[in-house]
Amino acid sequence: MAFKRTLVTSALPYANGPVHIGHLAGVYVPADIYVRYLRLKKQPVMFIGGSDEHGVPITIKARKEGVTPQDIVDRYHTLIKDSFREFGISFDIYSRTTSEQHQKTASDFFKKLYDKNEFITQTSEQYYDEEARQFLADRYIVGECPHCHAQGAYGDQCEKCGTSLSPDELINPQSAISGGKLVKKETKHWYLPLDKHEEWLRKWILEGHKEWRPNVYGQCKSWLDLGLKPRAVSRDLDWGIPLPIEGAEGKVLYVWFDAPIGYISNTQEACAAQPEKYGNWETWWKDPETRLIHFIGKDNIVFHCIVFPAMLKADGSYILPDNVPSNEFLNLEGDKISTSRNWAVWLHEYLRDFPGKQDVLRYVLTANAPETKDNDFTWSDFQARNNNELVAIFGNFINRAMVLTHKYFDSKVPARAALSDYDQATIQEFTDVKARVEDYLNNFRFRDAQKEAMNLARIGNKYLADTEPWKLAKTDMERVGTILHLSMQIAANLSIAFEPFLPFSAEKLRKMLNIDKAAWEELGSIDILPAGHSINTPELLFEKIDDEAIQKQLDRLARIRKENEMKAYKPAAVKALTNIEEFDKADIRVGTVLECQKVKKSDKLLQFRIDDGMGGRTILSGIAQSYPNPEELVGMQILFIANFPPRKMMGIESEGMILSAVNADGKLVLITPSKEVRNGVSVG
């Protein structure tokens, strides 16, 4: 059906940390591209965002820091909101789930379903921490994952393998608060009976929305085929929205129930603030002529395709989502992004390290978007795409076209004379771009759409390279005028085509071209800039990113990786008990390395010549892989065992054993005295 308006929601980022590139690639960049595209087409659209501020992880962070949960969400809500604004994510509203409007909307939503008997109650045994004297939410329970056997899996999900869990599935569950073992106690909760909604959900999704992305459709089908079960909407917790009914003291709305209602409350807030612009909020949520689109990551598919629609259907007055274009996950340098391990590129830090380069990251994340499978972000690819595509293709064409126009026609768009066959072919090629970009955007294929927009710059580059107006300027200025006229039309087209993808660069280009924001219907036209139109002084649209800037980011990740290895390192088990008499048998002494070199035909052995205070000795040690530059060890004092019997290895006699320790990263580290001592002294 034809829709009159579109409501776009983006998953509410959780306010216990900043936003990273995985969030951007999975949700916010594609959502912003789509919204900017609809605005260019002058279609009514509202873009809803906000912070998700309830739930257990926030209480855990607050407890660790010794502050209140409100302190945590206030800090990160502001950081996230400011980062989005600086990055150009063009929300119509960015609010939060601790707002008064949301508290009221969520409470009223629950109460309406409660009054309609849409919930069931169940008394069940749940884990209770006797030391902390409280029931534990799933995130407060940790143990061994039953699937991948990773330690530290949460009671609702294993972060290593991504599998959704229940606390009962964990092996050796323990309290994340006290670290102690758990007991089970009875508690009463309210449940949304998803099984009651299974029949219509199956028909609505599996028959009515076969156009959804395969990852979305497939995950929904898997859940439906397994059979839906009642899901608790309340939690034993002191942080959240209290259940607005008697007999529910100490219970709050479960965050999965509370958070998606934030889309509704934020819409209400926007409409109340600007009724002349947005009208009545119910038009956006209850009019069948409104199209509802949810942009989410793959970990939220079930909530937005099954659970939230069941909530809306239970109310009975709301529209249901028309599409849920979910992306897969983005990895970082071959490793899964993890907030707990600080393995991420944080948006606020990127904006600090690469000022003015918001569009570079937008471009790279879109070009590498995990639309159909998990994908990988690397800093080398980031640099290459900037230097080889944005600078060398897009920026190069704009600079050449504008500089030539400035040089030969005093910064005025020249007149167009008769068109050659090659001109006509080029025009046909770039006028076809509009239909292709539009088709990709309408089908949420943002990676292909941006690639097609970049093809327009490639067409322009090729056109200038093939026609060589700088050579023709000596003999045929009329022909040069036609070439540059068409080149400037391509430049104007690029300012439209890239507006959804690179809004800062598109605005800069329009200023150079001396035009206001152009409308989508002009894309493909060869008459955007009339002859005689004055353009401004050309500037570089993009600049190269040097190796030093990239190495700085790689060094940062290397430090983080090392820190994580150290944190994860567990010392080997203590060996069997011994005594001082046995220890005294080992004659440990101090020596200075006189020479050190690799042993030929061995990947592991280094040959040391040691000043042992007794005339010197040779010792072989299997630490070559930990010390690739053995000459750097010359002059270092080390510890060695002097009374091991000589042993031949690789034809060389070794007279002792050098002491080393295994670091958390698996590398061997030589043991050295803290101060210089005389060679040959004993250690004991």
SELUMTOR-208352 format. One record per residue (C-alpha): y, x, z. Coordinates in steps of 0.5 Angstrom, whole numbers, plus 500, padded with zeros to 3 digits. Each point is the difference from the previous one (the first is absolute). Layout:
N
<site north="Y" east="X" up="Z"/>
...
% end
This chain:
684
<site north="500" east="500" up="500"/>
<site north="507" east="502" up="499"/>
<site north="504" east="502" up="507"/>
<site north="507" east="499" up="501"/>
<site north="501" east="506" up="505"/>
<site north="495" east="505" up="503"/>
<site north="500" east="502" up="507"/>
<site north="497" east="508" up="501"/>
<site north="498" east="502" up="507"/>
<site north="498" east="507" up="502"/>
<site north="495" east="502" up="505"/>
<site north="504" east="501" up="507"/>
<site north="500" east="507" up="502"/>
<site north="497" east="501" up="507"/>
<site north="506" east="503" up="504"/>
<site north="496" east="505" up="504"/>
<site north="502" east="506" up="495"/>
<site north="504" east="501" up="494"/>
<site north="498" east="498" up="493"/>
<site north="496" east="505" up="495"/>
<site north="499" east="501" up="493"/>
<site north="493" east="496" up="501"/>
<site north="504" east="494" up="502"/>
<site north="505" east="501" up="494"/>
<site north="495" east="501" up="495"/>
<site north="496" east="494" up="502"/>
<site north="505" east="495" up="502"/>
<site north="507" east="501" up="499"/>
<site north="502" east="504" up="494"/>
<site north="496" east="495" up="496"/>
<site north="503" east="494" up="503"/>
<site north="507" east="503" up="499"/>
<site north="498" east="501" up="493"/>
<site north="498" east="493" up="499"/>
<site north="506" east="497" up="503"/>
<site north="505" east="504" up="497"/>
<site north="497" east="498" up="493"/>
<site north="500" east="492" up="502"/>
<site north="507" east="501" up="502"/>
<site north="502" east="504" up="493"/>
<site north="497" east="494" up="497"/>
<site north="505" east="495" up="504"/>
<site north="494" east="497" up="503"/>
<site north="501" east="497" up="507"/>
<site north="496" east="505" up="505"/>
<site north="500" east="501" up="507"/>
<site north="497" east="507" up="503"/>
<site north="498" east="499" up="507"/>
<site north="498" east="506" up="505"/>
<site north="500" east="502" up="507"/>
<site north="497" east="504" up="506"/>
<site north="493" east="498" up="503"/>
<site north="502" east="501" up="508"/>
<site north="494" east="497" up="504"/>
<site north="493" east="502" up="501"/>
<site north="496" east="506" up="504"/>
<site north="502" east="506" up="496"/>
<site north="507" east="499" up="502"/>
<site north="498" east="499" up="508"/>
<site north="496" east="506" up="499"/>
<site north="506" east="505" up="498"/>
<site north="504" east="497" up="505"/>
<site north="495" east="501" up="505"/>
<site north="500" east="508" up="498"/>
<site north="507" east="501" up="500"/>
<site north="502" east="496" up="506"/>
<site north="504" east="495" up="497"/>
<site north="500" east="493" up="498"/>
<site north="497" east="497" up="494"/>
<site north="507" east="497" up="498"/>
<site north="503" east="507" up="501"/>
<site north="495" east="502" up="495"/>
<site north="501" east="495" up="495"/>
<site north="508" east="500" up="500"/>
<site north="499" east="508" up="498"/>
<site north="495" east="499" up="494"/>
<site north="503" east="493" up="498"/>
<site north="507" east="504" up="499"/>
<site north="497" east="506" up="497"/>
<site north="496" east="496" up="495"/>
<site north="505" east="495" up="498"/>
<site north="505" east="506" up="499"/>
<site north="495" east="504" up="496"/>
<site north="498" east="494" up="495"/>
<site north="508" east="499" up="499"/>
<site north="501" east="507" up="498"/>
<site north="494" east="500" up="496"/>
<site north="502" east="494" up="496"/>
<site north="495" east="495" up="502"/>
<site north="505" east="494" up="499"/>
<site north="497" east="494" up="505"/>
<site north="504" east="494" up="500"/>
<site north="499" east="500" up="508"/>
<site north="496" east="506" up="504"/>
<site north="499" east="497" up="507"/>
<site north="495" east="500" up="506"/>
<site north="495" east="496" up="503"/>
<site north="504" east="501" up="507"/>
<site north="505" east="496" up="498"/>
<site north="502" east="493" up="503"/>
<site north="499" east="497" up="493"/>
<site north="493" east="503" up="500"/>
<site north="498" east="498" up="507"/>
<site north="502" east="493" up="499"/>
<site north="497" east="499" up="493"/>
<site north="493" east="504" up="502"/>
<site north="500" east="495" up="506"/>
<site north="501" east="494" up="496"/>
<site north="495" east="502" up="495"/>
<site north="495" east="501" up="505"/>
<site north="502" east="493" up="504"/>
<site north="499" east="496" up="494"/>
<site north="493" east="503" up="498"/>
<site north="498" east="499" up="507"/>
<site north="503" east="492" up="500"/>
<site north="496" east="499" up="494"/>
<site north="494" east="503" up="503"/>
<site north="499" east="505" up="495"/>
<site north="498" east="505" up="506"/>
<site north="493" east="501" up="503"/>
<site north="499" east="503" up="507"/>
<site north="495" east="505" up="502"/>
<site north="498" east="503" up="507"/>
<site north="497" east="507" up="498"/>
<site north="499" east="507" up="504"/>
<site north="505" east="505" up="498"/>
<site north="501" east="507" up="502"/>
<site north="503" east="501" up="507"/>
<site north="503" east="507" up="502"/>
<site north="499" east="499" up="508"/>
<site north="504" east="506" up="501"/>
<site north="506" east="498" up="496"/>
<site north="498" east="493" up="503"/>
<site north="501" east="496" up="493"/>
<site north="497" east="498" up="494"/>
<site north="500" east="504" up="494"/>
<site north="502" east="499" up="493"/>
<site north="496" east="503" up="495"/>
<site north="505" east="506" up="499"/>
<site north="499" east="502" up="507"/>
<site north="493" east="501" up="499"/>
<site north="497" east="506" up="497"/>
<site north="493" east="503" up="498"/>
<site north="496" east="502" up="495"/>
<site north="500" east="497" up="493"/>
<site north="493" east="497" up="498"/>
<site north="501" east="501" up="493"/>
<site north="503" east="507" up="499"/>
<site north="499" east="502" up="507"/>
<site north="507" east="503" up="501"/>
<site north="502" east="500" up="507"/>
<site north="506" east="497" up="503"/>
<site north="499" east="494" up="495"/>
<site north="504" east="493" up="503"/>
<site north="497" east="494" up="502"/>
<site north="503" east="497" up="493"/>
<site north="500" east="505" up="495"/>
<site north="497" east="507" up="499"/>
<site north="506" east="504" up="497"/>
<site north="495" east="505" up="497"/>
<site north="496" east="496" up="496"/>
<site north="505" east="494" up="500"/>
<site north="494" east="495" up="502"/>
<site north="503" east="494" up="504"/>
<site north="496" east="499" up="506"/>
<site north="499" east="496" up="507"/>
<site north="500" east="504" up="507"/>
<site north="492" east="498" up="500"/>
<site north="499" east="504" up="494"/>
<site north="502" east="506" up="503"/>
<site north="495" east="505" up="503"/>
<site north="502" east="502" up="507"/>
<site north="507" east="496" up="501"/>
<site north="505" east="503" up="505"/>
<site north="507" east="498" up="502"/>
<site north="506" east="503" up="496"/>
<site north="504" east="499" up="506"/>
<site north="496" east="503" up="506"/>
<site north="494" east="503" up="496"/>
<site north="495" east="497" up="504"/>
<site north="494" east="496" up="499"/>
<site north="501" east="492" up="499"/>
<site north="497" east="494" up="503"/>
<site north="500" east="493" up="496"/>
<site north="504" east="494" up="504"/>
<site north="501" east="493" up="497"/>
<site north="506" east="498" up="497"/>
<site north="503" east="494" up="496"/>
<site north="503" east="500" up="493"/>
<site north="502" east="495" up="495"/>
<site north="497" east="501" up="493"/>
<site north="502" east="498" up="493"/>
<site north="493" east="498" up="497"/>
<site north="500" east="503" up="493"/>
<site north="493" east="498" up="499"/>
<site north="504" east="493" up="499"/>
<site north="504" east="502" up="495"/>
<site north="495" east="504" up="496"/>
<site north="498" east="495" up="495"/>
<site north="507" east="499" up="497"/>
<site north="502" east="507" up="501"/>
<site north="494" east="502" up="495"/>
<site north="502" east="495" up="495"/>
<site north="507" east="502" up="500"/>
<site north="499" east="508" up="500"/>
<site north="494" east="501" up="496"/>
<site north="501" east="494" up="495"/>
<site north="507" east="500" up="500"/>
<site north="503" east="507" up="500"/>
<site north="495" east="504" up="496"/>
<site north="506" east="503" up="497"/>
<site north="501" east="504" up="507"/>
<site north="499" east="507" up="500"/>
<site north="493" east="502" up="500"/>
<site north="501" east="504" up="507"/>
<site north="503" east="493" up="503"/>
<site north="495" east="495" up="497"/>
<site north="494" east="505" up="502"/>
<site north="502" east="501" up="507"/>
<site north="501" east="492" up="501"/>
<site north="493" east="498" up="496"/>
<site north="497" east="505" up="505"/>
<site north="503" east="497" up="506"/>
<site north="498" east="493" up="498"/>
<site north="493" east="502" up="498"/>
<site north="499" east="502" up="507"/>
<site north="502" east="494" up="503"/>
<site north="507" east="499" up="504"/>
<site north="500" east="499" up="507"/>
<site north="505" east="498" up="505"/>
<site north="505" east="505" up="502"/>
<site north="504" east="500" up="506"/>
<site north="508" east="499" up="500"/>
<site north="501" east="502" up="507"/>
<site north="499" east="506" up="504"/>
<site north="501" east="503" up="507"/>
<site north="506" east="504" up="500"/>
<site north="507" east="500" up="503"/>
<site north="503" east="502" up="494"/>
<site north="501" east="495" up="494"/>
<site north="502" east="492" up="500"/>
<site north="497" east="496" up="505"/>
<site north="496" east="494" up="499"/>
<site north="504" east="494" up="500"/>
<site north="495" east="496" up="504"/>
<site north="498" east="499" up="507"/>
<site north="494" east="504" up="502"/>
<site north="501" east="506" up="496"/>
<site north="504" east="504" up="505"/>
<site north="499" east="507" up="498"/>
<site north="498" east="499" up="493"/>
<site north="504" east="502" up="494"/>
<site north="500" east="498" up="493"/>
<site north="495" east="505" up="496"/>
<site north="504" east="505" up="496"/>
<site north="497" east="498" up="494"/>
<site north="502" east="492" up="501"/>
<site north="507" east="502" up="502"/>
<site north="502" east="505" up="495"/>
<site north="499" east="496" up="493"/>
<site north="504" east="495" up="503"/>
<site north="505" east="505" up="500"/>
<site north="501" east="499" up="493"/>
<site north="502" east="493" up="501"/>
<site north="505" east="501" up="506"/>
<site north="503" east="506" up="496"/>
<site north="501" east="495" up="494"/>
<site north="503" east="495" up="505"/>
<site north="505" east="505" up="503"/>
<site north="502" east="502" up="493"/>
<site north="502" east="493" up="498"/>
<site north="503" east="498" up="506"/>
<site north="505" east="506" up="499"/>
<site north="501" east="499" up="493"/>
<site north="499" east="493" up="498"/>
<site north="504" east="500" up="494"/>
<site north="496" east="505" up="497"/>
<site north="493" east="498" up="502"/>
<site north="500" east="493" up="502"/>
<site north="495" east="497" up="505"/>
<site north="494" east="504" up="502"/>
<site north="495" east="495" up="499"/>
<site north="502" east="500" up="492"/>
<site north="497" east="507" up="500"/>
<site north="494" east="498" up="504"/>
<site north="498" east="493" up="499"/>
<site north="502" east="498" up="493"/>
<site north="495" east="501" up="495"/>
<site north="504" east="503" up="495"/>
<site north="501" east="506" up="504"/>
<site north="496" east="506" up="498"/>
<site north="497" east="504" up="506"/>
<site north="498" east="507" up="499"/>
<site north="498" east="505" up="506"/>
<site north="500" east="507" up="499"/>
<site north="495" east="504" up="505"/>
<site north="496" east="506" up="501"/>
<site north="492" east="499" up="499"/>
<site north="499" east="500" up="507"/>
<site north="504" east="493" up="501"/>
<site north="496" east="496" up="494"/>
<site north="496" east="496" up="504"/>
<site north="506" east="498" up="505"/>
<site north="504" east="498" up="494"/>
<site north="495" east="497" up="495"/>
<site north="496" east="496" up="505"/>
<site north="503" east="500" up="507"/>
<site north="507" east="498" up="499"/>
<site north="498" east="495" up="495"/>
<site north="496" east="497" up="505"/>
<site north="505" east="500" up="505"/>
<site north="505" east="497" up="494"/>
<site north="495" east="495" up="498"/>
<site north="499" east="498" up="507"/>
<site north="507" east="498" up="501"/>
<site north="500" east="496" up="494"/>
<site north="507" east="501" up="497"/>
<site north="500" east="507" up="497"/>
<site north="499" east="503" up="493"/>
<site north="494" east="505" up="500"/>
<site north="501" east="507" up="497"/>
<site north="500" east="500" up="492"/>
<site north="498" east="507" up="500"/>
<site north="499" east="506" up="505"/>
<site north="500" east="507" up="496"/>
<site north="497" east="504" up="505"/>
<site north="500" east="508" up="498"/>
<site north="495" east="505" up="503"/>
<site north="501" east="506" up="504"/>
<site north="504" east="506" up="499"/>
<site north="498" east="506" up="502"/>
<site north="504" east="507" up="502"/>
<site north="497" east="506" up="497"/>
<site north="493" east="498" up="499"/>
<site north="500" east="497" up="508"/>
<site north="501" east="493" up="502"/>
<site north="507" east="499" up="503"/>
<site north="500" east="499" up="507"/>
<site north="505" east="498" up="505"/>
<site north="496" east="503" up="506"/>
<site north="499" east="506" up="497"/>
<site north="507" east="501" up="497"/>
<site north="497" east="501" up="493"/>
<site north="506" east="496" up="496"/>
<site north="506" east="501" up="497"/>
<site north="505" east="496" up="504"/>
<site north="505" east="496" up="496"/>
<site north="506" east="502" up="505"/>
<site north="498" east="508" up="499"/>
<site north="500" east="499" up="493"/>
<site north="507" east="497" up="499"/>
<site north="502" east="506" up="505"/>
<site north="496" east="506" up="496"/>
<site north="502" east="497" up="493"/>
<site north="507" east="497" up="500"/>
<site north="502" east="495" up="494"/>
<site north="492" east="501" up="498"/>
<site north="498" east="493" up="501"/>
<site north="498" east="498" up="493"/>
<site north="496" east="506" up="499"/>
<site north="495" east="498" up="506"/>
<site north="501" east="493" up="497"/>
<site north="498" east="502" up="493"/>
<site north="494" east="505" up="503"/>
<site north="497" east="494" up="504"/>
<site north="500" east="495" up="495"/>
<site north="498" east="505" up="495"/>
<site north="494" east="502" up="504"/>
<site north="499" east="493" up="503"/>
<site north="493" east="498" up="503"/>
<site north="500" east="493" up="497"/>
<site north="493" east="500" up="498"/>
<site north="497" east="506" up="504"/>
<site north="502" east="505" up="506"/>
<site north="505" east="505" up="497"/>
<site north="502" east="507" up="502"/>
<site north="507" east="502" up="502"/>
<site north="501" east="508" up="499"/>
<site north="507" east="504" up="500"/>
<site north="498" east="504" up="494"/>
<site north="500" east="493" up="496"/>
<site north="506" east="498" up="503"/>
<site north="504" east="506" up="498"/>
<site north="496" east="500" up="493"/>
<site north="502" east="492" up="499"/>
<site north="507" east="502" up="501"/>
<site north="501" east="506" up="496"/>
<site north="496" east="498" up="494"/>
<site north="501" east="493" up="500"/>
<site north="507" east="497" up="503"/>
<site north="504" east="507" up="499"/>
<site north="496" east="502" up="493"/>
<site north="500" east="493" up="497"/>
<site north="504" east="495" up="503"/>
<site north="506" east="504" up="502"/>
<site north="499" east="505" up="494"/>
<site north="501" east="494" up="495"/>
<site north="506" east="497" up="504"/>
<site north="504" east="507" up="501"/>
<site north="499" east="502" up="492"/>
<site north="502" east="493" up="498"/>
<site north="506" east="500" up="504"/>
<site north="502" east="507" up="499"/>
<site north="500" east="499" up="493"/>
<site north="504" east="494" up="500"/>
<site north="505" east="503" up="504"/>
<site north="500" east="506" up="496"/>
<site north="501" east="497" up="493"/>
<site north="503" east="493" up="501"/>
<site north="504" east="501" up="506"/>
<site north="496" east="496" up="505"/>
<site north="500" east="494" up="496"/>
<site north="494" east="496" up="497"/>
<site north="500" east="502" up="493"/>
<site north="500" east="495" up="494"/>
<site north="493" east="498" up="497"/>
<site north="499" east="501" up="493"/>
<site north="494" east="498" up="495"/>
<site north="494" east="501" up="504"/>
<site north="494" east="505" up="497"/>
<site north="493" east="498" up="500"/>
<site north="499" east="504" up="505"/>
<site north="505" east="497" up="504"/>
<site north="497" east="493" up="499"/>
<site north="493" east="503" up="502"/>
<site north="503" east="503" up="507"/>
<site north="504" east="493" up="501"/>
<site north="494" east="496" up="499"/>
<site north="496" east="505" up="505"/>
<site north="505" east="499" up="506"/>
<site north="501" east="493" up="499"/>
<site north="493" east="499" up="501"/>
<site north="500" east="503" up="507"/>
<site north="504" east="494" up="503"/>
<site north="493" east="495" up="499"/>
<site north="496" east="506" up="502"/>
<site north="503" east="501" up="507"/>
<site north="501" east="493" up="501"/>
<site north="493" east="498" up="499"/>
<site north="498" east="506" up="505"/>
<site north="505" east="498" up="505"/>
<site north="498" east="492" up="500"/>
<site north="493" east="503" up="501"/>
<site north="501" east="504" up="506"/>
<site north="499" east="507" up="496"/>
<site north="505" east="504" up="502"/>
<site north="498" east="506" up="498"/>
<site north="499" east="498" up="493"/>
<site north="506" east="497" up="500"/>
<site north="504" east="506" up="502"/>
<site north="496" east="505" up="495"/>
<site north="502" east="495" up="495"/>
<site north="508" east="501" up="502"/>
<site north="499" east="507" up="500"/>
<site north="497" east="500" up="493"/>
<site north="507" east="497" up="498"/>
<site north="503" east="507" up="502"/>
<site north="495" east="503" up="496"/>
<site north="502" east="496" up="494"/>
<site north="507" east="502" up="501"/>
<site north="498" east="508" up="501"/>
<site north="496" east="500" up="494"/>
<site north="505" east="496" up="496"/>
<site north="505" east="505" up="501"/>
<site north="496" east="506" up="499"/>
<site north="497" east="497" up="493"/>
<site north="507" east="499" up="498"/>
<site north="504" east="506" up="502"/>
<site north="507" east="497" up="500"/>
<site north="503" east="507" up="503"/>
<site north="498" east="503" up="493"/>
<site north="502" east="494" up="496"/>
<site north="507" east="500" up="503"/>
<site north="502" east="506" up="495"/>
<site north="499" east="495" up="494"/>
<site north="499" east="493" up="502"/>
<site north="504" east="497" up="506"/>
<site north="499" east="493" up="498"/>
<site north="492" east="501" up="501"/>
<site north="502" east="504" up="506"/>
<site north="503" east="493" up="502"/>
<site north="495" east="496" up="499"/>
<site north="495" east="504" up="503"/>
<site north="504" east="501" up="507"/>
<site north="502" east="492" up="499"/>
<site north="492" east="499" up="501"/>
<site north="499" east="505" up="505"/>
<site north="505" east="497" up="504"/>
<site north="497" east="493" up="500"/>
<site north="493" east="503" up="502"/>
<site north="504" east="503" up="506"/>
<site north="503" east="493" up="502"/>
<site north="493" east="497" up="499"/>
<site north="497" east="505" up="505"/>
<site north="505" east="498" up="505"/>
<site north="497" east="493" up="500"/>
<site north="493" east="502" up="499"/>
<site north="500" east="505" up="506"/>
<site north="504" east="495" up="504"/>
<site north="494" east="498" up="504"/>
<site north="497" east="506" up="501"/>
<site north="506" east="505" up="501"/>
<site north="506" east="496" up="502"/>
<site north="504" east="506" up="503"/>
<site north="499" east="504" up="493"/>
<site north="501" east="493" up="496"/>
<site north="507" east="499" up="504"/>
<site north="502" east="507" up="498"/>
<site north="498" east="500" up="493"/>
<site north="504" east="493" up="499"/>
<site north="506" east="504" up="503"/>
<site north="500" east="505" up="495"/>
<site north="499" east="495" up="495"/>
<site north="506" east="496" up="503"/>
<site north="496" east="494" up="500"/>
<site north="499" east="495" up="505"/>
<site north="493" east="498" up="502"/>
<site north="496" east="497" up="494"/>
<site north="496" east="494" up="500"/>
<site north="492" east="500" up="498"/>
<site north="501" east="496" up="494"/>
<site north="504" east="506" up="497"/>
<site north="494" east="505" up="500"/>
<site north="498" east="502" up="493"/>
<site north="507" east="498" up="497"/>
<site north="504" east="505" up="495"/>
<site north="506" east="497" up="502"/>
<site north="501" east="501" up="507"/>
<site north="506" east="505" up="499"/>
<site north="505" east="499" up="495"/>
<site north="503" east="505" up="495"/>
<site north="506" east="503" up="504"/>
<site north="498" east="499" up="507"/>
<site north="502" east="505" up="504"/>
<site north="495" east="504" up="504"/>
<site north="501" east="504" up="507"/>
<site north="499" east="508" up="500"/>
<site north="492" east="501" up="500"/>
<site north="497" east="503" up="506"/>
<site north="493" east="502" up="502"/>
<site north="496" east="494" up="501"/>
<site north="494" east="504" up="504"/>
<site north="499" east="507" up="502"/>
<site north="495" east="505" up="500"/>
<site north="496" east="500" up="507"/>
<site north="498" east="508" up="501"/>
<site north="494" east="503" up="503"/>
<site north="503" east="501" up="507"/>
<site north="502" east="493" up="502"/>
<site north="492" east="499" up="498"/>
<site north="498" east="505" up="504"/>
<site north="504" east="498" up="506"/>
<site north="496" east="493" up="500"/>
<site north="493" east="504" up="499"/>
<site north="502" east="504" up="506"/>
<site north="501" east="494" up="504"/>
<site north="494" east="497" up="498"/>
<site north="496" east="507" up="501"/>
<site north="503" east="500" up="507"/>
<site north="498" east="493" up="502"/>
<site north="493" east="501" up="497"/>
<site north="499" east="506" up="505"/>
<site north="503" east="496" up="506"/>
<site north="495" east="494" up="498"/>
<site north="494" east="505" up="500"/>
<site north="502" east="503" up="506"/>
<site north="500" east="493" up="504"/>
<site north="494" east="498" up="497"/>
<site north="496" east="507" up="502"/>
<site north="495" east="499" up="505"/>
<site north="497" east="507" up="503"/>
<site north="493" east="501" up="499"/>
<site north="496" east="499" up="506"/>
<site north="499" east="505" up="506"/>
<site north="494" east="504" up="499"/>
<site north="495" east="501" up="505"/>
<site north="502" east="503" up="507"/>
<site north="500" east="507" up="501"/>
<site north="502" east="505" up="505"/>
<site north="504" east="506" up="501"/>
<site north="495" east="505" up="500"/>
<site north="498" east="497" up="493"/>
<site north="507" east="500" up="498"/>
<site north="501" east="508" up="502"/>
<site north="495" east="502" up="495"/>
<site north="505" east="499" up="494"/>
<site north="504" east="506" up="500"/>
<site north="507" east="496" up="497"/>
<site north="505" east="505" up="498"/>
<site north="507" east="501" up="497"/>
<site north="501" east="503" up="493"/>
<site north="506" east="501" up="495"/>
<site north="498" east="499" up="493"/>
<site north="501" east="506" up="496"/>
<site north="497" east="497" up="493"/>
<site north="498" east="494" up="497"/>
<site north="497" east="498" up="494"/>
<site north="496" east="495" up="496"/>
<site north="492" east="502" up="499"/>
<site north="499" east="500" up="493"/>
<site north="495" east="494" up="498"/>
<site north="501" east="496" up="506"/>
<site north="504" east="494" up="501"/>
<site north="500" east="500" up="508"/>
<site north="500" east="507" up="502"/>
<site north="506" east="505" up="502"/>
<site north="499" east="507" up="501"/>
<site north="504" east="503" up="506"/>
<site north="501" east="507" up="502"/>
<site north="502" east="499" up="508"/>
<site north="504" east="506" up="504"/>
<site north="495" east="498" up="506"/>
<site north="503" east="506" up="505"/>
<site north="493" east="503" up="499"/>
<site north="501" east="504" up="493"/>
<site north="500" east="493" up="496"/>
<site north="495" east="495" up="497"/>
<site north="498" east="496" up="494"/>
<site north="499" east="492" up="501"/>
<site north="498" east="495" up="495"/>
<site north="503" east="493" up="502"/>
<site north="499" east="493" up="496"/>
<site north="507" east="498" up="500"/>
<site north="502" east="501" up="493"/>
<site north="502" east="493" up="498"/>
<site north="504" east="499" up="506"/>
<site north="504" east="507" up="499"/>
<site north="501" east="500" up="492"/>
<site north="505" east="506" up="501"/>
<site north="496" east="505" up="504"/>
<site north="505" east="505" up="500"/>
<site north="505" east="496" up="504"/>
<site north="495" east="502" up="506"/>
<site north="501" east="507" up="500"/>
<site north="504" east="502" up="506"/>
<site north="497" east="494" up="504"/>
<site north="497" east="501" up="507"/>
<site north="493" east="496" up="500"/>
<site north="494" east="499" up="505"/>
<site north="493" east="502" up="498"/>
<site north="493" east="501" up="503"/>
<site north="499" east="507" up="501"/>
<site north="493" east="500" up="502"/>
<site north="496" east="496" up="494"/>
<site north="495" east="504" up="497"/>
<site north="502" east="502" up="493"/>
<site north="498" east="496" up="494"/>
<site north="500" east="501" up="493"/>
<site north="504" east="495" up="495"/>
<site north="501" east="500" up="493"/>
<site north="498" east="508" up="500"/>
<site north="505" east="501" up="506"/>
<site north="499" east="501" up="507"/>
<site north="503" east="496" up="505"/>
<site north="501" east="503" up="507"/>
<site north="502" east="494" up="504"/>
<site north="503" east="493" up="500"/>
<site north="507" east="497" up="499"/>
<site north="502" east="494" up="504"/>
<site north="503" east="494" up="497"/>
<site north="501" east="493" up="502"/>
<site north="499" east="494" up="495"/>
<site north="507" east="496" up="499"/>
<site north="500" east="492" up="500"/>
<site north="501" east="501" up="492"/>
<site north="493" east="504" up="500"/>
<site north="504" east="507" up="499"/>
<site north="498" east="506" up="504"/>
<site north="505" east="503" up="504"/>
<site north="500" east="507" up="503"/>
<site north="500" east="501" up="507"/>
<site north="506" east="505" up="502"/>
<site north="503" east="502" up="507"/>
<site north="507" east="497" up="502"/>
<site north="503" east="507" up="501"/>
<site north="498" east="507" up="497"/>
<site north="495" east="504" up="504"/>
<site north="496" east="507" up="499"/>
<site north="495" east="500" up="495"/>
<site north="493" east="500" up="503"/>
<site north="501" east="496" up="506"/>
<site north="495" east="495" up="503"/>
<site north="501" east="493" up="500"/>
<site north="497" east="496" up="506"/>
% end
